[in-house]
Amino acid sequence: MDKNFKSGFVAIIGMPNVGKSTLLNQIAGQKIAIISDKPQTTRNKILAIYTTDTEQIIFTDTPGIHNPHNKLGEFMVNTANETIGDTDVVLFVIDATRKIHDTERKIVENIAKNGVPCILAINKIDAVEKEKLLPLIADYASMYDFDAVVPISAKNNDGIKTLLEDIKEHLYEGPAFFDEDMVTDQPERQIAAEIIREKMLWLLDKEIPHGIAIEISKVREKDKITEIYATIYCEKATHKGIIIGKGGQMLKRIGQMARGDIEKMLDKQVYLELWVKVKPDWRNSDFMIKNFGYTKD
């Protein structure tokens, strides 16, 4: 390994739906964080490990910072805010197609208090005219002296190389923290559960997906197939009916879509069985939140 090898931790922060998870997956080179157009898709910290011959950068994708309405939301926002002070570089991701939100101004204030090097990544530049970026950059520059401002399109892998080079400038010489072939710290069971939740975010409307949690109850390995048994928890009996669908068609569709991505991850044939149960108001239960894996430990 190069004697000038650099390593460090980078926290990806920002409001919901600015493209943090898409960026994380692009850097990792595979799906490790789920994506949807619904807010609060990411609920916990997810690590993506980027390793080359000269550096190892550990990215943390945090939940989108928003105004929480339940204990799960409070956990998500606290997770994101606490990550800012416990990192080497902050990567603040914004959406080039949106006006600056008051929450983003508060994020900048929090960054300033912590004094951690911060890079502003202006995402979704593929969706705006270039001349509209300059006023946006000027507005953010008036709020804080960012260490770098990088326009990117996470979806199209545009500007990512420049972003990685700017991040490396703020890392220190040091050892690799993970094996070079690791791309995430997420166990396969957890990724499988999140893939199932992603498909539900895609297929179901309005509030139903936000009241959903997935528990992988059993994984059984056989020679040519992996059997996965999962329970979907929702908050209302009416939601259960919608998730199952007429004649079980919606649940079947969720399972088919999820199985495809899980097979790609495991590189193996998968048998996926889904069950649906009701747990009223679980998002306000400290016990249930911890039971579903939303914990700092």
Secondary structure, DSSP 8 states (H G I E B T S, - for coil): --TT-EEEEEEEE-STTSSHHHHHHHHHTS--S---SSSS---S-EEEEEE-SSEEEEEEE-------SSHHHHHHHHHHHHHHTSSSEEEEEEETTS---HHHHHHHHHHHHHT--EEEEEE-GGGS-GGGHHHHHHHHHHH---SEEEE-BTTTTBSHHHHHHHHHTT-EE---SS-TT--BS--HHHHHHHHHHHHHHHHS-TTGGGG-EEEEEEEEE-SSEEEEEEEEEES-HHHHHHHH-GGGHHHHHHHHHHHHHHHHHHTSEEEEEEEEEE-TTGGG-HHHHHHTT----
